[in-house]
Amino acid sequence: MQRTASIALLIFFLASLTTVKGAASASDCVELHYGSAQVRLTGKVSRRTFAGPPNYLSVLRGDRPEAVWVLGLTKPVCVSPLAADQENEAANNVGELQLVIADDLPDKQANRFSSRQVIVTGRLFSAQSGHHHTKVLLEVDGIRSEP
């Protein structure tokens, strides 16, 4: 009986640590919302290759490579939908965002920001297709080097 009570107490203690840890890490992030409001984020831009069609699993196993720009954030963000938003999903502790850059920004111009600290402005939305390789994406309005 005493052993069962000790095990139950240990399980309760471990469960409470997990809950506290999750709550603490969520509070360490910058709170943002999806929607039409423009956000301003800082981090380093890099070019990353992900698996594309047909299976979106492995380039080594025959999926087409998809190279995208990714912003590695200086500080993680937590993103939540507004009340009427049915399309976007809440995301906690997001450390990187796929950048959706207009076709009129050539790779040559985007390359000048690669591996540099930048400030990016745009609108957030959650992944909705296999071509979206991070949970949260940023439709870019502007990008510049951080002073």
RAHUNOR-V251212 format. One record per helix or strand. SS is the DSSP state (A for helix, B for strand). FROM is the first residue (numbers start at 1). TO is the last residue. If there is no record, write none. Layout:
<<SS;FROM;TO> <SS;FROM;TO>>
//
This chain:
<<A;2;27> <B;30;33> <B;39;51> <B;65;80> <B;91;100> <A;107;111> <B;114;114> <B;117;126> <B;136;145>>
//
